[in-house]
């Protein structure tokens, strides 16, 4: 199931933009974001603050336009 494939990809990468996940799995960004939000609600991932990884050097995009999600190594508390 692609939900678990996204989990594994994000675990391996540590963090990834929604766009990269959508391209990798050949799905649209809306679906990729919905699957990422599943892991956020479970407490395993989090959406990173806008522009948190951008160094601002290339200026090819608006840093707040890129949504990046990060996998958390900690087990969520119930």
N, C-alpha and C positions, 0 to 999 in steps of 0.2 A: 504494500500500500504506500502511496506517495507521501503520506503524512510521516511515516517512519523514515522514508528516504530523506525527506527534508530535515528531520531531526538528526539523522546521521551526518548529513552534509554540514549542518550548522555546528554540530559537535566537533567535527574534524577541522572545520575552518576557524572556529571560535566566534567569528562574526561574519555577516554577509549582508549586502544590500538586497532588498526585495527584487530589484531588477536582475541581479545575477542569478538568484534562485529561479526566477521565472524563465530566464534564458536556458539555464542548465537543464531544467525539467520540462522545457517546452510547454509551459502553461502561461496563462496571462498573469499579470502582476496582482490583480485583484484576488485571484485564487491563491497565489503564493502568500499574499499577506494574510488571508483568512487562515491558512494552515499555520503560519507563524503565530498568529494570535491565539490559536489553540494551545500552543506550547507556552505562550505568555500567561494565559489563564491558568494553566496547570502549575505555573511557577518555575518552569525550566528555562525559559528564555525571557529576554527583556528587549524592549525597543530602546535603542540608544538615543541620547539627546541629539538634536539636529546639529550637524557639523562637528560632532565629537571626534571623528577620525580624519576629517579633512584638514590638510595642512594649508589650504588656501593658495597653493602655488600655481596651480594650473588655471584657475579661474574659468574653467569651461562649463561650470554649472553653479547653481545656487546651492550651497551646502545644506540648506534646510529642505531642499527638494528631494534629497536622497534619504530614503528610510533604511536604516541599518539595524539589524537585530543581532543580539549576542546570546550565545548559549551560556547558561550558568552551570558551573560544576557542582553547585550545592543542591542537595535534595530539598525540595520545598517542604515547609512544615505545614501540617494540617491543623 
